[in-house]
Amino acid sequence: MSGKRHSASAALKARASVFAALGDQTRLSVLAKLANGRPQSISRLTAGTRLTRQAVTKHLRVLEGAGIVRLARVGRESRFELEPKSIDDVRAYLDHVSRQWDDALARLRALVEE
């Protein structure tokens, strides 16, 4: 496999991992709490929910594995924060796919109107 194809394949695999991680209601709610940009502890992330610390930790590990959040140590406390780069990459990818669909629909419209 050429370097360029391998790179494209790795990028698709990373994006698929992000989409899979985002496909869970609990993980989306955890991300919403992290969206303020401040690192938060597991205790803070479980506050106001019916989730256990273990459940939130499990979901955070999935998000971390997909590169969506990162662990930040503050003394003895573990805090998690949003990693915007992976979200930005997926957003750019969706914008690209959207443009491709718009172009295809414009070509189809032009063909139908001929």
C-alpha positions as a LaTeX table, in Angstrom:
\begin{tabular}{lrrr}
\hline
Residue & $x$ (\AA) & $y$ (\AA) & $z$ (\AA) \\
\hline
Met1 & 0.00 & 0.00 & 0.00 \\
Ser2 & 1.40 & 3.38 & $-0.93$ \\
Gly3 & 2.10 & 5.94 & 1.79 \\
Lys4 & $-0.71$ & 8.19 & 0.62 \\
Arg5 & $-3.28$ & 5.36 & 0.55 \\
His6 & $-2.10$ & 4.15 & 3.96 \\
Ser7 & $-2.45$ & 7.67 & 5.34 \\
Ala8 & $-5.96$ & 8.00 & 3.89 \\
Ser9 & $-6.88$ & 4.59 & 5.31 \\
Ala10 & $-5.56$ & 5.56 & 8.75 \\
Ala11 & $-7.53$ & 8.83 & 8.62 \\
Leu12 & $-10.74$ & 6.96 & 7.75 \\
Lys13 & $-10.12$ & 4.49 & 10.56 \\
Ala14 & $-9.61$ & 7.34 & 13.04 \\
Arg15 & $-12.80$ & 9.07 & 11.86 \\
Ala16 & $-14.77$ & 5.84 & 12.12 \\
Ser17 & $-13.53$ & 5.50 & 15.70 \\
Val18 & $-14.75$ & 9.02 & 16.49 \\
Phe19 & $-18.16$ & 8.36 & 14.92 \\
Ala20 & $-18.49$ & 5.09 & 16.83 \\
Ala21 & $-17.59$ & 6.79 & 20.11 \\
Leu22 & $-20.08$ & 9.59 & 19.46 \\
Gly23 & $-22.85$ & 7.08 & 18.73 \\
Asp24 & $-23.75$ & 6.70 & 22.39 \\
Gln25 & $-26.14$ & 8.95 & 24.31 \\
Thr26 & $-24.14$ & 8.75 & 27.54 \\
Arg27 & $-20.89$ & 9.68 & 25.84 \\
Leu28 & $-22.60$ & 12.60 & 24.12 \\
Ser29 & $-23.83$ & 13.85 & 27.49 \\
Val30 & $-20.32$ & 13.56 & 28.92 \\
Leu31 & $-18.98$ & 15.54 & 25.96 \\
Ala32 & $-21.60$ & 18.22 & 26.53 \\
Lys33 & $-20.24$ & 18.65 & 30.06 \\
Leu34 & $-16.69$ & 18.91 & 28.73 \\
Ala35 & $-17.66$ & 21.42 & 26.04 \\
Asn36 & $-17.00$ & 24.34 & 28.40 \\
Gly37 & $-13.30$ & 23.78 & 27.78 \\
Arg38 & $-12.32$ & 23.17 & 31.40 \\
Pro39 & $-10.87$ & 19.84 & 32.54 \\
Gln40 & $-13.29$ & 18.01 & 34.82 \\
Ser41 & $-12.97$ & 15.20 & 37.30 \\
Ile42 & $-14.99$ & 12.03 & 37.12 \\
Ser43 & $-16.85$ & 13.17 & 40.24 \\
Arg44 & $-17.93$ & 16.36 & 38.54 \\
Leu45 & $-18.91$ & 14.46 & 35.39 \\
Thr46 & $-21.14$ & 12.09 & 37.38 \\
Ala47 & $-22.77$ & 14.88 & 39.41 \\
Gly48 & $-26.45$ & 15.22 & 38.63 \\
Thr49 & $-26.61$ & 11.89 & 36.81 \\
Arg50 & $-27.58$ & 8.37 & 37.75 \\
Leu51 & $-24.25$ & 7.10 & 36.42 \\
Thr52 & $-21.63$ & 5.47 & 38.59 \\
Arg53 & $-18.03$ & 6.60 & 38.55 \\
Gln54 & $-17.16$ & 3.26 & 36.95 \\
Ala55 & $-19.67$ & 3.78 & 34.14 \\
Val56 & $-18.40$ & 7.29 & 33.39 \\
Thr57 & $-14.81$ & 6.04 & 33.52 \\
Lys58 & $-15.68$ & 3.33 & 30.97 \\
His59 & $-17.23$ & 5.89 & 28.63 \\
Leu60 & $-14.31$ & 8.28 & 29.09 \\
Arg61 & $-11.89$ & 5.52 & 28.11 \\
Val62 & $-13.83$ & 4.97 & 24.87 \\
Leu63 & $-13.74$ & 8.72 & 24.16 \\
Glu64 & $-10.05$ & 8.83 & 25.03 \\
Gly65 & $-9.33$ & 5.87 & 22.75 \\
Ala66 & $-11.01$ & 7.72 & 19.89 \\
Gly67 & $-8.93$ & 10.83 & 20.63 \\
Ile68 & $-11.95$ & 12.91 & 21.62 \\
Val69 & $-10.88$ & 13.53 & 25.21 \\
Arg70 & $-7.54$ & 13.44 & 26.96 \\
Leu71 & $-6.53$ & 12.78 & 30.52 \\
Ala72 & $-4.93$ & 15.64 & 32.41 \\
Arg73 & $-3.36$ & 14.93 & 35.79 \\
Val74 & $-3.76$ & 17.68 & 38.37 \\
Gly75 & $-1.89$ & 16.53 & 41.44 \\
Arg76 & $-3.40$ & 13.20 & 42.39 \\
Glu77 & $-6.65$ & 13.93 & 40.57 \\
Ser78 & $-7.46$ & 12.77 & 37.07 \\
Arg79 & $-9.33$ & 15.29 & 34.98 \\
Phe80 & $-10.58$ & 14.88 & 31.48 \\
Glu81 & $-10.78$ & 17.53 & 28.82 \\
Leu82 & $-12.11$ & 17.79 & 25.31 \\
Glu83 & $-9.58$ & 17.26 & 22.50 \\
Pro84 & $-10.97$ & 19.57 & 19.80 \\
Lys85 & $-8.60$ & 18.39 & 17.04 \\
Ser86 & $-10.47$ & 15.11 & 16.49 \\
Ile87 & $-13.85$ & 16.88 & 16.43 \\
Asp88 & $-12.48$ & 19.50 & 14.02 \\
Asp89 & $-11.20$ & 16.74 & 11.73 \\
Val90 & $-14.58$ & 14.98 & 11.66 \\
Arg91 & $-16.35$ & 18.30 & 11.05 \\
Ala92 & $-14.04$ & 19.03 & 8.11 \\
Tyr93 & $-14.66$ & 15.53 & 6.75 \\
Leu94 & $-18.44$ & 15.98 & 6.98 \\
Asp95 & $-18.13$ & 19.36 & 5.24 \\
His96 & $-16.16$ & 17.66 & 2.44 \\
Val97 & $-18.75$ & 14.89 & 2.05 \\
Ser98 & $-21.53$ & 17.47 & 2.10 \\
Arg99 & $-19.85$ & 19.42 & $-0.71$ \\
Gln100 & $-19.52$ & 16.20 & $-2.73$ \\
Trp101 & $-23.24$ & 15.52 & $-2.34$ \\
Asp102 & $-24.10$ & 19.12 & $-3.24$ \\
Asp103 & $-21.96$ & 18.83 & $-6.39$ \\
Ala104 & $-23.53$ & 15.49 & $-7.35$ \\
Leu105 & $-27.04$ & 16.86 & $-6.85$ \\
Ala106 & $-26.19$ & 19.95 & $-8.91$ \\
Arg107 & $-24.94$ & 17.72 & $-11.77$ \\
Leu108 & $-28.09$ & 15.61 & $-11.55$ \\
Arg109 & $-30.28$ & 18.69 & $-11.59$ \\
Ala110 & $-28.45$ & 20.09 & $-14.62$ \\
Leu111 & $-28.88$ & 16.75 & $-16.40$ \\
Val112 & $-32.60$ & 16.54 & $-15.60$ \\
Glu113 & $-33.21$ & 20.14 & $-16.66$ \\
Glu114 & $-31.50$ & 19.66 & $-20.06$ \\
\hline
\end{tabular}
